[in-house]
Amino acid sequence: MPTPLKYIINFFCSLRLTVVCLCIAMTLVFIGTLAQVDEGLYQAQNRYFKSLFIWWAPGDGSFRIPVFPGGYLVGSVLLVNLIAAHIRRFELSRKKIGIFIIHAGLILLLVGQLFTDVLSTESALQVTEGSSKAFSEDFHENEVVLIDQSDANQDRVVAVPETLIASNKEIALPAAALSLRVKSYWPNTDLLKNGSEGAVPAGATRDVGKEVFVKPKPTTAKMDERNLPAAVVELIAGQNSLGSWLVSPLLRKQTLTHQNKEYEIGFRFRRHYLPFSLALIDARFDEYKGTDIPKNYSSRVRVQNPASGEDREVLIRMNEPLRYAGLTFFQFQMSTNKVGPLQSTLQVVRNPSWLTPYISCVMVGVGLLVQFLSHLFAFIKRRTTSA
Amino acid sequence: MNRFARALPWILVAVFAAWVLSSLRPAKEPGFKLTEFGKLPVLLNGRVQPLDSVARNSLLQIRTKQTVLLEDGKTSMPAIQWLAETLMKPDVADTRKIFRIDHPEVLALLKLPEKEKYHSANDIKPAIAEMQKQTDRIARVDEKLRTPFEQQIMKLANGLMLYNRLKNSLKHETTTDFAKELESYRKVIAPGVAAVRAQQSGQEFSQQAFDDILEYLSRYDFMSRFSYPMLIPPIDPAKERDAWESMGASLMGVVKSGDLHPATTYYAGMSSAYAQGSGPEFNRQLAEYRGWLKGKQFTPELAKGRKESFFNTLQVFYKATGIYLLAFLLGCVSWFKMSPTLRRAGLYLAWLAFAVHTFGLVYRMYLEGRPPVTNLYSSAIFVGWGAVVLGLILEKFYRDGIGIVTASLVGFTTQIIAHNLALAEADTMIMLRAVLDTNFWLATHVVVITLGYASMFVAGLLAILYIIRGVFTNTLSPAIGKSLQRMVYGIMCFATLFSFVGTILGGIWADQSWGRFWGWDPKENGALLIVLWAAIFLHARWGGIFKERGLMCMAVFGNIVTSFSWFGVNMLGIGLHSYGFMESGFKWLMAFVASQLLIISLGLLPKHFWRSFRLTAATA
């Protein structure tokens, strides 16, 4: 009768566990793919793949129970299973060298992807011909900002992530010696001039918020749509209220003065500031004649880095990104107007783990080739000797 | 073996090779040299192609065939002749029965005879207003939510739109003598332009000249916005090679340039000659136009026109389909009759079909300047090709007809699939969008993963043969069972390697394109499912979790996984590889999945239900 410890070790080393986990993984991938039709990629990804369990909230959703393993759980169990099986059963021999390389490559791939999940960020840098930008904007996250513009050379930005706005009523902003009170928050909205289509008055006391109406919309999960939130926030200095503003990515900037300082208040896409700037010199967008099939997208940019003194031109095109300062810049979108300066959007990706799939591919490919070629040669030898 | 038995395979090869080459025979064209006309280069869908391709592709979209059946019910008219009529004799073209309508409610709505499948433009004309009403309404309905009736209406509307566009591509559809029209246009230009200038600067002008030129210009403006292929080549190819124009745009441009583009007068000459039935005049204008093109250094475009016309005429894939079918039948029969002659006949025919198939594949690569797989259509052609290679290799080792049957069945089926995909795409050689414009990744990722699909299907088919032969016949001896099992294992190893490497290469391409190795896109997930299933197969086999019959059922399930990955994910309507919901495609996919599940359930029957095992048990 094996001891409990032996039982656990046997369990994690077993081939049956591998097969069961792979079957669970297949089911997960299949369900997660179909779910994207209704839930959208971003949500399905978080729910099925980047989770330990798939949760189900029966009834009114007050509690939830795990009903199926999620991507992280299956991945971790497979990883443990793989390592345990190798320690327990595999001796390094010529016959098994192929399998070793395959599994090592797989481990590298899985771990590398885990690091990517945790560490990588993606954002968009939108720049018009003739101008430059030194920040990129997040695809999903938003932030409420209070910008101290009193210094002519610098802006001091206090940024409050949307998640805090959504869940808190009072947020202290010590950097500005103020606090923020959230009076209303809508995760996705249209802003209208009047109360038609079920819009409610914003009810702010300062600036445009006094007249604008907010029409709440259900949040979208579609791949190419973005939620546009709105909030009515009140600024409080000590005991006094400075008033409340309606802030939203849809509104132009609103300013206020407090204690002789000029501030800007807003709700914008979350910014990732870069220690250098990219200027767009020339954007090209060609289509095949007589069609709207894109033939070529490219942006000629100038990288200007004050710290290193760099100032050089680079061409960014489809399938040819710019890798610079630990970031990669891809040609993402292009405005298609026929007149006026073009606007090019670059996707900015930080992924320290980007090389792992390349190495893993080579390793697993070589391992598979070695393993199967040795079988093939043995097979051919047998047939030629028996024939 | 007697001499006849030895010669039969070669006789069959000779007969069918002759059949393949028969289309090279130059067509007897007593009147108009329409084959030469078909070779003329034009610009459509962003690429230079011969009028013959425009004709075939347009007719495929409208009529789902590359020919038109004439009134007598027997003679069929080639596509280029139909196009010539549409471009230059639209009144006659209106009588041709080209519009395919299957849905009975549509026929009733348009008051068309119920028994007929094909209808002419004249037949439909009385009901145009009703069509318009319907399309206005249906256009606002989301594509995925349309009923079959609505889809058929929209399909018909698209066909009518394409037809009307073609009618106005060479000349305005109401023009009866285009050459004469251009002559009068030429006379009207100078005074007309002067009149317009005078009118704009507020001076005195001739109302007659003003009205005349505006009347012509409005005709040509309509043509320029509505025409389908661009017929007029650039006036200075050395400067701008792709500055092709539609006939209408070119004629409007005369106001600035002052002179008619020579191509317009040649086409006009051809048009009037064709309308008047004058063969020699048509051929003369055609020859002069070709001479002009050559003189202006349009040799590459002329060559393209010639080569692609040649390829269209050869109809290689259609021929290969027929030969594969025969090879399959011969292979199957050779099992039951245990006849080495029939096996050899099947094998040689399979090789012939393979040679024709390969020629078609390579020639397409040559025409496009691309690796073999660029869209869904060519992926089907290549999956078939890869599977045939594997089948022929198996036959070389085992020599028992199994390889032939596998190769020819997959070859035949994929050709049918490809043909149906061609009906859905406007042009199977369409230009590639920017992100796909990379021969390196097309040659590596796409080719490797398509070979992965091919090998999964071959393994699945071998397993189907095992199950069918085992359950329904007594031909599954232990020796054959073992050899089938080894074949399946070998092919699955190959499939694992190619599917895995292909999937990773796809991820690396995505990383180079938009910085994300893996995005859980449906197509990526589909590929991952294949790799996972292949891994499960191998691990289950190594762990002894399943034995021979269980592994065969798993291999058949692999067919379901692969078809989901190849087609199913495209139908979900989401993700980067979405081609939208193809209703008939979905029905066929479901039917295929059901058939595979049926075979798996047969495979799971206990041993005593298998005819082959019962006999073995009885003799043991």
Interface residues (C-beta under 8 A of the other chain):
Chain A: L15 R16 T18 V19 L22 C23 A25 M26 V29 F30 G32 T33 L34 Q36 V37 L41 A44 Q45 F49 L109 Q113 T116 E122 M223 E287 Y288 K289 G290 T291 I293 P294 K295 N296 Y297 M318 N319 E320 P321 T328 F330 F332 Q347 V349 N351 W354 P357 Y358 S360 C361 V364 G365 L368 L369 Q371 F372 H375 L376 F379 R383
Chain B: L43 L44 N45 G46 R47 M230 D242 A243 W244 F397 I430 M431 L432 R433 A434 V435 D437 T438 W441 R486 G490 C493 F494 T496 L497 F500 V501 I504 L505 G507 I508 W509 D511 Q512 S513 W514 G515 R516 F517 W518 G519 W520 D521 P522 N525 G526 L528 L529 L532 W533 A535 I536 H539 A540 W542 G543 I545 V569 L572 G573 I574 G575
